[in-house]
């Protein structure tokens, strides 16, 4: 992911209140933050993330606010200040009890309130008497007027509110700091620019519309990625060229994951981020690479011309140098002209699917088109992938419906191949008819490649976050996995996963081995993998080992002396559970132990008789 804010990219602005505002940065526009103000979008483009900006007061004749980068020393001034050190050892902390209010205890921490006009300290945390000018209270009309003025980025109104508080002398050290923090969050005009990565997208969507992502939290997404062993799985082309392995063996070592995602593409985005295919490469790097390649291709022609010249003397050498300089300029201009016009466009091969063979994701969906709306935030649209041909997901994300996976002969696109047309006949057709033929043939080739490669199986893992019954998903997905492939399934409730764990329990596996069902007797291992199941054995329990169920939840705690407890304002909702297991290949025939077994004889000491 880029470390700088890119034009037309999605970012998240963290406001002082803690809320997030997600928007797309469009150049030459104005970004409005409501009561905080507005600023031009060009002020944050090509600047680093995680910077905190402050909206300054509007200058005369301008209808927008300029930005100021807030340094870290100013952000954490209350923490880093020498006067805000921790309490000394053995000193009792201040509490909110009535006895402490009447008999305050001295502490090492001292917060002071300074009048901005006179510079005099008017309030301290040691309950010193307030100055007479700080006893005046502000009315609602005065607060609204201060909010409209908005001078000094909101710091003026915060200082006046604290000066007008008549009971500030009764506040404890912690209460005064809490009061100041609340007013700062409400009135300060600051924001922080954060990258729109997958954890940020998950947290923002969890607060906005949790049902759209099945209430899946950031820690649950991390568990799915870890247990499914999702990682960068690209095959080395050099090693692939040296080793002559069959296609099935190469597919076993390639990183290919099977996904069932009903979270609008959030799970696919998280897996793609782990695999390194979520973010597109920088266009400037691609352009510079193309420029170097064009210069290298044209360099040979200049060397051939220089080799034909045979200079005699200094004048000829000078002439040769001028010619070489002119040739270099002509070479550079020719490369620029070739890049500006795009160069010769490569012809498309309409008989081959443009998909990679490793480090890929195969999404199984239940609708006519997959719902991957969140991938648009990362520059990829599944409905129109040719808008971003350089995006890695264009060649590494394949989608297939359940109908195409289970019964591909019933799918019209898969079962209706287009006849081959000779080049003479194609040239005789009109452009519209020829374009329609190419478009339909590319769609058929693409569908055929996805269905055939998916049904061959040998996937590296299975990750599921779906509202469908997990037992029905496992019935068709487990045979597609390679031996030892991990399985990770997320569900908001525990009941469906409990039934799935029971299908692969040790008791069912023992019953399957001791007394297999009549439908499974005499069948080959390949046929048992496709066994549809019955009432006693909904799934084949010999295909999966290590079935377990777990959950995890990150909880925020308030850590204070004598007041340490979990925050009571945490978000509720479903807990969420993860099913984990591993795909195994049942051994054929009788299994016997090898080697010599050693038996340790136990010495029994004789007890002397009395």
Residue pairs with C-beta under 8 A, 6 or more apart in sequence:
1 195
1 197
1 278
1 279
2 9
2 279
2 282
3 48
3 49
4 46
4 47
4 48
4 49
5 11
5 25
5 44
5 45
5 46
5 47
5 48
5 49
5 193
6 25
6 45
6 46
7 25
7 26
7 27
7 45
8 24
8 25
8 26
8 27
9 24
9 25
9 196
10 22
10 23
10 24
10 25
10 196
10 377
10 378
11 22
11 23
11 24
11 25
11 49
11 193
11 194
11 195
11 196
12 20
12 21
12 22
12 193
12 194
12 195
12 196
12 200
12 204
13 20
13 21
13 22
13 23
13 33
13 191
13 192
13 193
13 194
14 20
14 191
14 192
14 194
15 21
15 33
15 36
15 191
16 184
16 185
16 186
16 188
16 189
16 190
16 191
17 185
17 186
18 185
20 194
20 200
20 203
20 204
20 207
21 33
22 196
22 204
23 31
25 31
25 41
25 44
25 45
26 41
27 41
27 42
27 45
28 40
28 41
28 42
29 40
29 41
30 38
30 39
30 40
30 41
30 64
31 38
31 39
31 40
31 41
32 38
33 39
33 55
33 191
35 147
36 55
36 189
36 191
37 55
37 58
37 64
37 65
37 150
37 189
38 64
38 65
39 53
39 55
39 64
39 65
39 66
39 67
40 64
43 53
43 66
43 67
44 53
44 67
44 193
47 193
49 193
49 194
49 195
50 192
50 193
50 194
51 69
51 192
51 193
52 69
52 70
52 75
52 190
52 191
52 192
53 67
53 68
53 69
53 70
53 190
53 191
53 192
53 193
54 67
54 68
54 69
54 70
54 153
54 189
54 190
55 65
55 66
55 67
55 153
55 189
55 190
55 191
56 65
56 66
56 67
56 68
56 153
57 65
57 150
57 151
57 152
57 153
58 64
58 65
59 66
65 189
68 153
70 190
73 80
78 84
78 177
83 109
83 110
83 112
84 109
84 110
84 111
85 108
85 109
86 108
86 109
87 93
87 107
87 108
87 109
88 108
91 105
91 107
91 108
92 105
93 107
93 560
93 561
93 562
94 100
94 104
94 105
94 107
94 172
94 173
94 174
95 172
95 562
96 172
96 174
96 175
100 172
101 170
101 172
104 126
104 127
104 172
106 126
107 125
107 173
109 125
109 173
110 124
110 125
110 126
111 124
111 125
111 173
111 176
111 177
111 180
112 121
112 123
112 124
112 125
113 121
113 122
113 123
113 124
113 134
113 159
113 162
113 163
113 168
114 120
114 121
114 122
115 121
115 122
115 131
115 133
115 134
115 159
115 163
116 156
116 159
120 131
122 130
122 131
122 133
122 134
122 163
123 130
123 134
123 162
123 163
123 168
123 169
125 171
125 172
125 173
125 176
127 169
127 170
128 169
129 169
130 168
130 169
133 163
134 163
134 164
134 168
135 166
136 163
136 164
137 164
137 165
137 166
138 146
138 160
138 161
138 164
143 157
143 161
146 156
146 157
146 160
147 157
147 187
149 156
150 157
150 189
153 188
153 189
153 190
154 187
154 188
154 189
155 188
157 187
158 180
158 183
158 184
158 187
158 188
161 183
161 187
162 168
162 179
162 180
162 183
165 179
168 176
168 179
171 179
174 560
194 200
196 377
197 273
198 221
198 266
198 269
198 270
198 273
198 278
199 218
199 221
201 266
201 269
201 374
201 377
202 213
202 216
202 217
202 218
202 221
202 266
202 270
203 218
205 212
205 213
205 266
205 374
206 213
206 215
206 216
206 217
206 571
207 571
210 573
212 263
212 264
213 263
213 264
213 266
214 262
214 263
214 465
214 467
214 490
214 492
215 492
215 573
215 574
215 576
216 263
216 266
216 267
216 465
216 490
216 492
216 576
217 553
217 554
217 576
218 554
219 552
219 553
219 554
220 490
220 552
220 576
220 578
221 266
221 267
221 270
223 488
223 550
223 552
223 578
224 230
224 267
224 270
224 463
224 465
224 488
224 490
224 578
225 270
225 271
225 274
225 463
227 486
227 488
227 578
227 580
228 257
228 271
228 461
228 462
228 463
228 486
228 487
228 488
229 460
229 461
229 486
230 257
230 271
230 274
230 275
230 461
230 463
231 255
231 274
231 275
232 255
232 274
232 275
232 276
232 359
233 254
233 255
233 256
233 275
233 358
233 359
233 460
234 255
234 358
234 359
235 250
235 253
235 254
235 357
235 358
235 359
240 250
248 458
250 357
251 357
251 456
251 458
251 482
252 458
252 482
254 357
254 358
254 359
254 360
254 460
255 275
255 358
255 359
255 360
255 460
256 358
256 359
256 360
256 362
256 458
256 459
256 460
257 271
257 275
257 360
257 361
257 362
257 459
257 460
257 461
257 462
257 463
258 362
258 364
258 454
258 459
258 461
258 462
258 463
258 477
258 480
258 481
259 267
259 268
259 271
259 361
259 362
259 363
259 364
259 462
259 463
259 464
260 363
260 364
260 365
260 462
260 463
260 464
260 465
260 466
260 468
260 473
260 477
261 267
261 268
261 363
261 365
261 370
261 372
261 465
261 466
262 371
262 465
262 466
262 467
262 468
263 374
263 465
264 371
264 372
264 373
264 374
265 370
265 371
265 372
265 373
265 374
265 375
265 382
266 374
267 463
267 465
267 490
268 361
268 363
268 372
268 375
268 397
269 278
269 374
269 375
269 378
271 361
271 463
272 278
272 361
272 392
272 393
272 396
272 397
273 279
275 359
275 361
275 396
276 359
276 392
277 359
277 361
277 392
277 393
277 396
277 397
278 378
278 392
278 393
279 378
279 379
279 392
280 378
280 379
280 380
280 388
280 390
280 391
280 392
281 390
281 392
283 390
286 390
287 339
290 339
291 335
291 336
291 339
294 335
294 338
294 339
294 343
295 331
295 332
295 335
298 331
298 334
298 335
299 331
302 324
302 327
302 328
302 331
305 327
306 320
306 323
306 324
306 327
309 320
309 323
311 317
311 319
311 320
348 438
348 442
350 438
350 441
350 442
350 445
351 441
351 445
352 445
353 445
353 446
353 448
353 449
353 450
354 394
354 395
354 446
355 395
355 396
355 398
355 446
355 449
355 450
355 453
356 395
356 396
359 396
360 396
360 397
360 398
361 393
361 396
361 397
361 398
362 398
362 399
362 400
362 450
362 453
362 454
362 459
363 370
363 372
363 397
363 398
363 399
363 400
364 400
364 401
364 402
364 405
364 477
365 371
365 399
365 400
365 401
365 402
366 401
366 402
366 468
367 401
368 401
369 382
369 383
370 382
370 399
372 382
375 381
375 382
375 393
379 388
379 391
380 388
380 391
380 393
380 394
380 397
381 387
381 388
382 397
382 399
385 391
385 393
385 394
386 394
388 394
398 450
398 453
398 454
399 450
400 450
400 451
400 454
401 411
402 476
403 410
403 411
404 411
404 414
404 447
404 450
404 451
405 451
405 454
405 455
405 476
406 476
408 414
408 415
408 451
408 455
409 415
411 447
411 451
413 443
413 444
413 447
414 444
414 447
414 448
414 451
416 444
417 444
417 448
418 437
418 440
418 441
418 444
421 437
426 434
426 437
429 437
454 480
455 480
457 479
457 480
457 481
457 482
458 480
458 481
458 482
459 480
459 481
459 482
459 485
460 482
460 485
461 481
461 485
461 486
461 487
461 488
462 477
462 478
462 480
462 481
462 485
462 486
462 487
462 488
462 489
462 583
463 488
463 489
464 470
464 473
464 477
464 488
464 489
464 490
465 489
465 490
466 473
469 496
470 489
470 491
470 496
470 497
470 499
470 500
470 579
471 496
471 499
471 500
471 503
471 538
471 539
473 489
474 487
474 500
474 503
474 539
474 544
475 532
475 533
475 538
475 539
478 487
478 529
478 539
478 540
478 543
478 544
478 583
479 529
479 530
479 543
481 487
481 583
482 583
483 583
483 584
483 585
484 582
484 583
484 584
485 582
485 583
486 580
486 581
486 582
486 583
487 544
487 579
487 580
487 581
487 582
487 583
488 578
488 579
488 580
489 497
489 500
489 578
489 579
489 580
490 576
490 577
490 578
490 579
491 497
491 576
491 577
491 579
492 574
492 575
492 576
492 577
493 574
493 577
494 549
494 575
494 577
497 549
497 577
497 579
498 549
500 547
500 579
501 547
501 548
501 549
501 579
502 508
503 537
503 538
503 539
503 541
504 539
504 541
504 544
504 545
504 547
504 581
505 541
505 547
508 537
508 541
509 541
509 542
512 537
512 540
512 541
512 542
513 542
517 534
517 536
517 537
519 531
519 534
520 528
520 531
520 540
523 531
525 585
525 586
525 588
528 540
528 542
528 586
529 540
529 543
531 540
533 539
533 540
542 584
542 586
543 583
543 584
543 586
544 581
544 582
544 583
544 584
545 581
545 582
545 584
546 580
546 581
546 582
547 579
547 580
547 581
548 579
548 580
548 581
549 577
549 578
549 579
549 580
550 577
550 578
550 580
551 575
551 576
551 577
551 578
552 578
553 575
553 576
555 566
555 567
555 570
556 566
556 567
556 570
557 564
557 565
557 566
557 567
558 564
558 565
558 566
558 567
